[in-house]
Amino acid sequence: MTDGWNWRRPQPPPAAPPAAGGSPWWSDALADPWRDPYAPSAVVVPSAPVSTGPAPEPVADPDAPRRSLTPVLMICLLTALLAGGLGGTLGYVFATRSGVGGGTQLGGTPLAAPSAAQRAPESFGGVAKQVLPSVVTVRVTGAIGSGFVASTDGYVITNDHVVEGAGKTMAVSFSDGSTAPATLVGRDPESDIAVIKVSKSNLPAVQFGDSDSIAVGDPVLAFGSPLALVNTVTQGIVSALDRTIQAGDPGGTTRYYAAIQTDAAVNQGNSGGPLVDAAGRVVGVNSVIRSVGGSEEAAGNIGLAFAIPINQARRIAEDIIDTGKARRTVIGAEVSAGGTTGSSGSTGARLRAVQPAGPAAAAGLKSGDVVTKIDGHVLEDGTDLIALVRKYAPGATVSVEYRRGTSTQTASVTLAADAK
């Protein structure tokens, strides 16, 4: 049928090549231009293949209640605080010990010093630590001196010239700074030894040595309060033994010493303090110095100091404590003050007079004899004889060498105590 128009029936689009091994129809049926739009249709969706792999992880429910993070945060905070505190402490210790920070730091790395911190008892530091508690400073009106505890019940030995002019009471101070009143027990001006009693008990007493056993060159320590500098310790050696000294103020008592000479520094205020050996045992009482000063106030140490031997000082102190006075050892003869030179040029102590019943007379010595040696010690003059005789205890027997005319003789003399 025709109506003047040349109608052509629409031709279908060329068919898509069939999928290999598949359906000859188009895979997209909904896009088929020849499909009847009113015909029922259905899309077949193939089911997913069954998986043979591992099971999927469970998914948390976002609406489920969550666990609180507060304990975790608190643990983290406390850990941080502890770590910070520990780090700060270690840093401070390191900076303090190594000198880091805080400006200029001089010196090298400190060395470990156990030997310095733990000094051996026989070292000078060990000896000083042992002796200092027994050393006292003696304070009298307008003066200061030294002393040392001789017994646990409070007896203190010092020099006579330290307490000279003082009243019956005085004060002493100890190395720890404590003080205590003291009273005068007794004094012996000629030996320059005095004893005072401290009102304190259970005191640390010194250990006594043997002044006859020391030798020139032995190390010694001097303790005391030189120039009011309390708790002072100086070190030196024994420079000489039996150094005869005549001392005393003009018009006052003349003192004689057969002294221990030392180069340990001793100054005013050291008087009465102990001179100790390397074992800390007292071997002498510091008493006098030799100085180039023009006056006593200007006198100072020049390495010549003298101590009364402790054997002599201890004996006198015991006499004072037991009887109230000291025994003076004598030979029973008077001597000329100066030296005597014989025809051979030798010197000695000339006996000006001999007591008839005295020790010298009993040994056969006579007036006019010149004593040249006593127990091997050479005598220069009468001072030497007096000083050396007083070193010994009454009853001691000594060997005496003397010159009579042109002959030299020897005798054994048993010394005695002065009748006074």
Sequence and secondary structure as in RCSB ss.txt:
>XXXX:A:sequence
MTDGWNWRRPQPPPAAPPAAGGSPWWSDALADPWRDPYAPSAVVVPSAPVSTGPAPEPVADPDAPRRSLTPVLMI
CLLTALLAGGLGGTLGYVFATRSGVGGGTQLGGTPLAAPSAAQRAPESFGGVAKQVLPSVVTVRVTGAIGSGFVA
STDGYVITNDHVVEGAGKTMAVSFSDGSTAPATLVGRDPESDIAVIKVSKSNLPAVQFGDSDSIAVGDPVLAFGS
PLALVNTVTQGIVSALDRTIQAGDPGGTTRYYAAIQTDAAVNQGNSGGPLVDAAGRVVGVNSVIRSVGGSEEAAG
NIGLAFAIPINQARRIAEDIIDTGKARRTVIGAEVSAGGTTGSSGSTGARLRAVQPAGPAAAAGLKSGDVVTKID
GHVLEDGTDLIALVRKYAPGATVSVEYRRGTSTQTASVTLAADAK
>XXXX:A:secstr
  SSS              TTS SS S GGG TTS TTS             S        TTS     HHHHHH
HHHHHHHHHHHHHHHHHHHHHHHT SSS   S      HHHHS  TTSHHHHHHHHGGGEEEEEETTEEEEEEE 
STTSEEEEEHHHHTT  SEEEEEETTS EEEEEEEEEETTTTEEEEEES SS    EE  TTS  TT EEEEEE 
GGG  SEEEEEEEEEEEEEEEE  TTS  EEEEEEEE S   TT TT EEE TTSEEEEEEEEE    SSTTT  
 SS EEEEEHHHHHHHHHHHHHHSS   EE SEEE SSB   TTS   EEEEEE TTSHHHHTT  TT EEEEET
TEE  BHHHHHHHHHHS TT EEEEEEEETTEEEEEEEE EE   
